[in-house]
Amino acid sequence: MSDRRTFVKRMAGTAAGVAMGVPMQIKASDGKGQEFHEQKRTKDLPKNSLVLFDNFHAGNRRSYSWKAKLAAADYAGFDGFEFVGLNTDSDTWKEVMDLFFKTRFKIMGFHGTTQAVIDGKAPKIDEEIAKIVNNVKALSQLPIKPYYSLSLSGRGELIGDTIAESGSARAKDRHWDRAYKIIAAFDKACREYGITGALYPHIHWICDTPQSAFKILEGAKANTIGPAFCSHHWYANAASDELDEVLKNKYMKRLNYVVLTNGIFSPSNFQAVRFNEGQIDMAWILAKIYDFDYTGPISTQGWRIGGDPYVACKQFVDTIKTLRKRFIEQPELYPLV
């Protein structure tokens, strides 16, 4: 964990949004026996949509209307909005759909979760699967088909003294079997209804590291959905493989959802912070994601970030724009040079 932190937090910021060349330092000669290095642009960066994950409005900010939440994302410069924990059969869902399709957003996300993996909630696993399938079906009927990120939540008997000792580290065969069953049903529903699905990692839960996500996808025999990559949950867990190793995994060929959020970390927990104020070198991580040729949406989160939620989420977009300008005008400062 200390090695990762030393390596990853060298720089701050990020770049995204429009195509630009990836700068690389190459050795050249002036023809007189003198060698020098120059910057060359070798390929265009992906054009990723930026999406606001709906947890910037936590605590007292939950009193904000849906109209205000969507307006904050719109005015902050996001390309889309990701709805979290809503029931697609509810009146609230009807309300937010009516508002969403009056905005300029071109992409929609949906995040759901189920605790049916842990012992206390396991008796409801079939009921939970039915809800997931119903959500997938409802999403497929919208004018814009959202992506659906699903997390397998619940601490219960999976909680340990530290992040690395929790979740997948404590999971037994019964937990893995439940995870396989849920994800197999999710994968089948996404395939049948044409929805892009992702398995989302989260500290303290059974799917908490990239390698636990790969294990679940394999155990579920999933062939449609892919893994998600989440910077803060990956970084927080000392048991997570290093990013270069993660990106080599065969399941990352189906990477379709990335979350970039910063934080302040301890062995047992972390606090999300504004995008350029945490311990993670977001510029380096995003450069790695670009180099991987990831073209899907990039979301950001803000659970328990204090202050004005509009200012907090807008900082993400502003930092991306600032870093993009820096990388274009000063390619020698690109993290992977």
Secondary structure, DSSP 8 states (H G I E B T S, - for coil): -HHHHHHHTTS-----SS--EEEEEEEEE-SSS-EEEEEEEEEE-----EEEETTSS-GGGGGS-HHHHHHHHHHHT-SEEEEES--TTSHHHHHHHHHHTTS---EEEEEEEE-TTSTTTGGGHHHHHHHHHHHHHHHHTSSS--EEEEEE---GGG--SSSTTSGGGT--HHHHHHHHHHHHHHHHHHHHHT-EEEEE--TTSSS-SHHHHHHHHHHTT-SS-EEEEEHHHHHH-TTS--HHHHHTSGGGGG--EEE--EEEE-SS-EEEE-TTSSSS-HHHHHHHHHHTT--S-EEE--TT--S-HHHHHHHHHHHHHHHHHHHHH-GGGSTT-
